Amino acid sequence: MLGFRNRIAAPSVKKVTVAIILSVGLAAAALVPMTIQDFHLSGTQVGDMPEGSILTSGNCAMCHGNYDPVNEPHRNWSGSLMGQAGRDPLFYAQMTTANQDVANVGYFCMRCHVPLSFVTGHAYQPDGSTLDETDQDGVTCNFCHAMVDPIYKPGISPVEDMPILNALTGIPQYYGNSMFVLDPNGVRRGPYSDATTAPHDTIASPFHRTGDMCGTCHDVGNVAVTKQPNGTFRYNNLNEATPTEDPWEQFPLERTYTEWKLSAFANGGVDMGGRFGGQMTVVSTCQDCHMPQVTAQACFFGPTRTDMKRHEFAGASAWVLEIIGRYYEKDPNVDQAALLEGRAKAVSMLERAASLELEQDCGGVRVRVINESGHKIPTGHIEGRRIWTNVRVYDGGDQLVREYGHYDSTTAHLDEESTDIYEMHVGLSDFASQITGYPAGVTTHMALADSIIKDTRIPPRGFNNANYEAGGAPAVGALYADGQHWDDTNFWIPEDAARVEVTVNYQTVTRHYIEALRDGNVTDGWGDALYQLWLDTNKGAPIPMISDALALNPFVRGDTDANALIELTDYAKYVQCETGPGNSLADGCECMDFNGDNRVDMRDFLGFQITFTGQ
């Protein structure tokens, strides 16, 4: 990421570097020589934490585990991706290729995925080569419960936080990019003020009840790619910290926290009727969905609490938990039974994240996919994740006569052209292509991306186009009205159709992305290891989120008002629906598409004429 905002005035050494990058091009992965300084952010730094100040999860298990496998914090955490973040093969394969593109970017990646590396100091080896069992412990109990709200709130924040913040060289002013602040003594902070019987010091922390705490890691901007006044993004100067620590001013890599913050959930809450489990119906914070409230003990000798948050942290990571279990199947530190439970909870979360509505409209079926979550679906890390609708049409003899969104499990190939896919793609602008040597357009080189090519993911309740665009989470390639938290797709059906079966599928990684991580890796074995894990787990098969079926009524093609007559009013509809060359079928025009080619043109007029005249 080189200084092209002031390219003419840049030192000659930077110009030489650019020439090297351009001459190397694709052959040597176009490594950009960034330094640790380019990724420096405010908050707790390597060296700020005394040795032993943050304990590993095994210490916490002595009191918070082995007494209630359904509710206890330790077992639920150990089966979650939070507990396994330091062992994730997908992350390590991604970090390898990112490091090949951008030197030292692993130092930034590990802030969220291996945060204990900032306690042990192993983050200074950005390839992860010095990570040990302590680092692999993931986003640990003590790590989260030692977090200090970086934005001090008089009368709300614990008074003990102020001297900790004042001792920092830089105090974060935003929630994001893992700009965490840790209590240097590792004092446990939590939601309760009466945890007086604990064998360690405790501090009551309102921060731990808020979605802001989750935003620490679940809003990520590329700190080396900064937003310009005209809305585009440009690479920063070399060996300089980001000119702004505001994630909204950096190229968006993940906006889960922003998507929630700008939704109806964060702004008054939404009554979901207990959809996400636990004892709460009104959902307002991240914890309300991902840490369902139950009546249980937080430790084996503690009181039974009516508002204990179960530490499930279930998201969409079912496949990742599966490959972690397979890769570390002989590791005694990995609880395989807990992983299976965690995977089941992730599948359950996916099944509750969306709902379906089906409606027949003459020669088509309208499929409405409704987002029931507090953020876009899918959300999180943007590479590989996708949701799509599979529609299977059957005739009266129960024979499959048409299918949309077919997925071939043998080849791991999706018929993308026949259905809507909810996903995000980042890419390289012409400017970035010139600098890196990689082609402009959609890219798997996320660390170099400076453009959003596509973002058709379904927004949550409370969506507002202007607000989401300002927050770096715009809809691109899809039109969602303000307030819309669903998407409608019309699928053409033949006249002999008797019923349809519809399934909404989620997939963590595509074949294309897995192969890109394998083929692009020229550094270590993580690309090949991930590819083998992918093969061993049914090639990351899609997970059904929700299914429904609809019995179809007989219809006559061209009879738009369903009055059993083909008349001039129907002809008017044909004229309205007729498309020009290269244009796709407009919504509501399936009835005039006589040959099912997703267009209404003169070939369809012949079919309409025959129906109209009866000849």
N, C-alpha and C positions, 0 to 999 in steps of 0.2 A: 504494500500500500504506500504509494509514493506521492510526493508533494506536487501534485499537478494543479492545485488551486493557485500556486505561485510558481508554475513550472519554469518560466523564463528566468526568474530570479533565484531558482534553487541552486545550491552549491554543485560544482561540477561532479563531485563524487556521486551524487544522485543521478545525474544524467548518464554517467558511465554505467551505473547499476541498471538503469532502464535499458540501455543498449544490450547489456548481457542478457537480460530477461527476454527481450524480443528476439535475440539471436538463438537462444536456447529453444524457445517455443515449447511445443508439446513434447518434444523428445525427452526433456529432463524435468518435467512437471512444473516448470516455471516458478521456481522457489523465490519468494519475496523475502529479502533479508531483514526481517523485523527483529526487534529486541524486546527484552522484558519490559523496558520502559514504555514501549508502545501500548502495553496492556496493563499499565499501572492504574489502579483505582483506589479510591479512599476506602477506609475501614481497617480492620485488623490485618496486619502485615505479617509475613514470615518473620519469626523472631520475637514477635510481641507476646507470644504465649509461653510461659515457663514449661519446662519438660514435665509431663505428667499432669498438667492442669486439666486436660480433657481425657476422661477415662473411656476405655473401649466398652462396647455393649455388654461384654461378659460380666463386667462389674455390676451393671444395672440389672442384669437378669437375676442376681441373687435375691433382690427384693421385688422386682417387677416382672418376674417370670416363674414358670413351673408351679402355678397354683390354680389357674383358670384359663385353659387353652383357648377358649372361645373369646374371652374379653381381655385378658392380660396384655399390657402394652408390648412386652418383649416379643412374644411369639407372633403377634400380628405384624409388628415392625419387621421381624426377621424374614417374613415371607413376602415383603413388599419390595418394590424397586428402590425405595428409600434405603432400606437395609442392604440392598445388593448393588447399589450404584457404583461401588468401587470394584465390582467384578464383571461388569457388563461387557460382553464381547463386541456387541454392536458399537458401543461407545468407543472402545479401543481401536476398532477398525476405522471408525470415522475420524478419530483424533490422529491416527497415523497419516491418512491422506491429507488432513488439514495441515499437519506439520510439514508435509512435503510441499504444500502450496505456500504456506506462510510460516516462516521460522518463528519458533517460540509461542505460537498460538496455543499450544497445549497447556501452557501456563494459565491462560485464560479459561480454557475448557475445563480444567480440573477444579476451578473455583467452585463450580456447582456439583460436578459428578464425583470428585474425590476431594472434598473440602478439607479433610484432615491433612492433606498434603501441605496446606498452609500452616498447620500446626507443627508437623514433623519437619517441614522445610523441603520436602521432596518435590514440591511444585517447581523448584528451580531447575529440575531436569524435565523439560516439557514433553519429552517422549514417554514419560512414565516408567523409565527403566529402573528407577530406584524405589518405586512404590513397594511397600511391605504390607504385612498382615494388618498393621494398624490402619494404614491408608485404605485397605480393602474393606474395612469395617463399614464403609459407606457413610451416609448421612446419619450419624449416630445419635443415640439418645442424649448423651451429654452435650454434643455439639449443638443440637437444636435448643436444648434447655439451658444453654449458656449464652444464647443470643440476646443482645441488647437492642432495643429499638433505637436506630441511629438518629431518628428525628425526635428529639426530646420534647415531651409535652408536659409543661408545668401542671402540677396537680393530678396528673395521671401516671406519668412514668415514675418508676421507683427512684427515690432520691439517690440511691447508690449508683445510678447510671451516669449522672452528670460528671463525676471525676473520671470515669472510664472514657467517656467521650472526649473530655478535654485533654486527655493524655495522648490522643491519636494525632498523627501528623496530618490527617485529613479526615473530616467527618462526612460520611455520605449524606447527601440531601435528597436522595431518591431511593425507592425500593426497586431493586433490579440488579442484574449482572453479578449476583452473589457478592454484593458489597456489604458483607456481614460484619457485625461488630460482636466480638466475644468478650465475656467477662474474663479477664486475665487469670482469675483464680478458679475459673470453672464453676462458680457458684450456680446452683440449679435454679432456674427461673421457670415458673409454671403458672397455671391459671388460678391456683388456690392460695388463700392467705392463711389457711389453718393447717398446713402441712408441717406441724410442729414436732411430730414424733420421728421425722426422718433422721437417719444417722449422718446427715450432711446438712450444710447450710442451705437454706431456701429463701427465695425472694418472690413475692407475688408479682406477676407480670401481666398487665392487661394486653400487652403486645401479642402474647401467645394465644389470645382469643380472636385475633383479627386476621383478615385476609392479607393485610400488609406484610405480615411475617412470611407468608407463602410467596408473596411477590418478590422477596429477596432473590430467589432462584428461578422463578417462573415468569420473568420478563427479561428477555435477553436481546441486547442489541450488539452488533459488531462494533466494538469500540474503535476499530481502525477505519471505519467507513462512516462518514459524517454527512448529515443532511445539509443541503445547500439552500439558499434563499428561494430558489426556483422550484424546490421540491425534489430535485434529483439528489443522488448521493455521489460522493467522491472519496477516494482514498486519502488518508491523512499523510502528513509528512513523516518521514522515517525518524525513529528514535525520539518521538515526542508523544507524551500522553495525550489522550483524547481531549479536544478542545472543550468538550462538554460531557458530563457524566449523566446527563438526562437520557435514558434509554430511548425516549421518543425522538431524539435528535440523532440516533444511530440507526444503521440499517437493521431492520427487524429480522431476527432469527427465531424468536418466540415471543408471543404477546398474550399468553394465557391470562396473566394477571390483569393486563390492560383490558382484554376482552371482558373479563369479569367486572372490573372496576367501572366500566362504562355500560354495564348491563342493568336490567331492572333488579337483579338479585342483590347487587351491592347498593342499590339506591332504593331501599325500602323493603326489600325481600319479596319472595314469591311463594305463595302457598302451593306446594307440590304434593300435598296430600300424603306425605310419608313415602313418596316414590323412592327416595334414596336411603331408606332404612332409618334405624334409630327411633328416637322418641319425638323428633321435631318434625313439624309439617311445613313451617315457614322456613325457607332456605335463604340465607343472606350471605354467609361467609363460605370460604373454600372448605373449612372444617365441617360445615353442616352436611356436605355431601361425602367428602373423602375421609372424614373421621366421625362416623355416625354416633350420636349420643345414646348411651345405654346406662342402666343401673348396674354398677359393678364396683369392684375395688381396684384402685390404681396400683396398689402394692399389697402383698399378702397379709400384712398386719394393719393396713390402713382401714379407714371407715368405708362403708358402702356408700357410694356417691350416686345421686340420681342424674348427674350431668357429666359422667365420665365420657370422654371422647375415645372411642376405640381406634387404635393406631393402625388402621388398615392401609391407608393411603392408596386405595385402589384407583387405578386409572384405566388406561387402555393397553397396559404393558404385558398382556397375557403371553404373547410369543416371546418377548424378551426374558421373562421369568422362566419360560420353558428352556430356552437355550442356555441360560445361566445354570439351571439344574443339570443339564446334560454335560456342560463343559466342566463343571466342578463336582461331578457326581461322587468323586472319591475324597473330596475336601471335607474334613471333619467339622470345619467351621460353617458349613452350609447345611442348614436344616431342610432336607428334601421334602419332608412332610409339610413344613410351613410354606415352602415354595408352591407345592400343589394347591394348598389352601389359598395362597395369594393369587395364583393364576385363576382359580375359580371365582374369586372376588372381582378380579379384573374383567372376566367374561360377564359376570353379573352386572358390573357397572356399564359395560358396553350395551347390554341388553336394555338398560334403563335410560340410556342417553338419548334415545329417539323413539318416536311413535309414527304410525302410518295411518293415512286415510286414503281410501280407494273410491273412485267414482267413475261410472261409465258415461261417456258423452258421444253418442252416435257411434262413429267408427273408431273411437279411441277410449283409452282408460287414463284418467288423470290419477297420478300417484303423487301424493303429498307426503314428503318426509319432514317431520317436525322435530326441531331441536329442543330437547327437554333439559339440556344442561345449562350451566351458568357461563358458558364460553362458546366459542365456535366449535363445530364438530366437522372433522377432527381438529384437535388443538395440539399444543405442545411442539416438539421438534418437527420441523416442517418437511424433512426429507423422507420420502417413501410412503408416508402415511396417506391413506385414502379411504373414502367411503363411496360406494356406488349401489345402484339399484339393479337387481336382477328380476326380470319379468318373464315368466313362462306362460305361454298362451296354449290352451288345450281346446280341442274340438269336442263334439258330443260323444265321440267314441273314446275319449280320454287319450287321444294322440297329441303329442306336442307338435304344434303347427307353426310356432314362431317363438323366438327367444331374444331377449335384449339383455345385454350385460353378461353374456356367457363367460364363465371362467373355466379354463381347461386346467385341471389340477396336475395333469401330466407335464405339460409344458410351462405351467405357471403363467399363462397368457390370458389377458382379459380383452374381450372385444370392446375396446374403448369407444369406438365410433358409434355404437348402437345405444349408448346410455349416457346419463350425466354422471360425472365423477366429481366428488367434492374433495378438493385437494389444493395445495399451494405449491407453486414452482417458483424458485428464484432463478435469476439469470445474470448474464453479463451484458452490459451496454456495449455499444461500439467503442466507447472510450476504454472500458475495462478490457475488452477483447484486444485492443491495440497494445495495452500495457502488458497483459499476461501471455498473449499468444494463443489463448483458448478461443474457440468460436463464440461469437455473440449469440445470445439467446439462452434458452434453458440450459442450466448447468448442474452438475453434481458437485462442483467445487464451491461448496457453500461459503468457505472462508474468504473467497474472492468475490462473491456475488454483490452486485450493487443495484439490482433491479428486481421488482416483483413482476414476474411474467404472468402469473395466474394465481388467483385466490378466490375460488368458488365455494369455499367452505360455508356451511350454513351458520349464520350468526345467532346469538341468543336473544331472549326477550329483552326489549329495551334498546335494540340496535338503532344507531343513528349514523348515517353515512358520513356526515361532516366530522363528528366526534371520533369515529373509528379511523378515518383517514388521518386526522391530526395525531392520533395515537400510534400510527404505523401499522394499522390493521384494516386497510381498505378492502372492499370487494373489488376484484379484478377479473374480468371475463364473465361476470354474472351480475345481474341487476336484482338488488334487494331493496325494497322500499323501506323507509324509516319505520321501525316497529316490527318488521317482518322477521319471523324466526322459523321459517319453513321454506321449502322449495317445491314447486309444482313441475312435474314433467308429464307430458302427454305421450302415450305410446299407442301407435296404430295397431288395430286388430283386424284380422280378416273376418269376412261375414259368416264363416262357419265356426267362429270362436264361441265356446260355451262357458269358459271360466278362465281366470288368470290366477296365478300364484306369484306373489311378490315378496322378495327378500332384500333387506338392506344389509350389505356386507361391509365389514371393516377389515383392513389389512395394514399391518405395521410397515412392511417393506415390499417393494416390487422386485421382480426378477432383474429388471434393468438396474435398479439401485444396488442390489447385492453384487451383481456382476461388475458394476463400476467400482465398488469398493475392493473387489478381488483384483480386477485387472489394473487398477490404478495404483496398487500398493507395490512399491519397489524398495521398501525399507525393511519390513519385518513380515512375520507370518500371520498377522491378524486377519488380513483379507482372505487368505485361504482357509483359516480356521472358521471364520464366520460363514464362508460359503459352504463348508462341510456341515456345519451346524444347521444351515438352512436346508440342505438336502436331507439331513437326518430328521428334520421336524416337518416333513411333508411340504417343504418349500414355502414355509410361512403362510400356510393356507388361510384364506379369509375366514373370519369369524362372523357368523350370522348375528346381527343385532336385533332384528325384529322381522317377523314374517306375517303375512295376511293373505287372504284369498277373496275373490269376488266372483259370484255367479253372474254371467252376462245375459242381458236380455237380447232377443233377436232385434235386428235393425236393418234398415235399407240404406245402403251407401248413397249419399246425396240428399237424404231426407233430414235436413239440419234441424227442423222444428219437431221432428218425430210425430207428425200427424198422419203418417202412412201415405202421404201424397208427395209426388215430386212436382213442384210448381215454380212459378216465377220468383217467389221469395227465396227458394232454394238456389235458383240461378244467381240471384243477387249475392248470395253468400259465396257462390263459386267465384264471382268477379272479385269480391273482397279478399278471398283467400289466394287468388292466383299469384304465383311468385315469379319473379324475374329469373334470368339465368344465374345459377350459382347460389340462389337464396334458399334457405331452409324453410320448412313448414312452420307457419305461425301457429301459436296456441289456439286450440279450438277449431282447427281446420282439418282434423283427421278425417272427418266425414266426407270431404271432397277429394281426398287422396285415394284414388281408385286402384292404383297399382302398388301402393305401399312403399314408394321410393322417397318418402319424406319431403315431397314437393307437390304443388298443385300447378299443373301446366296443361298444354294442349292435349297431351296424351290422356290426362284425366278428364278433359272436356269431352273426349270421345266416349268415355264410359258414362259420363253424366248425360250426354245426349241420348245414348241408347236407353238409359233408364228413364229419361224424361219422355221420350217418344214411344217407348215400349218396343222399339225395333232394334 
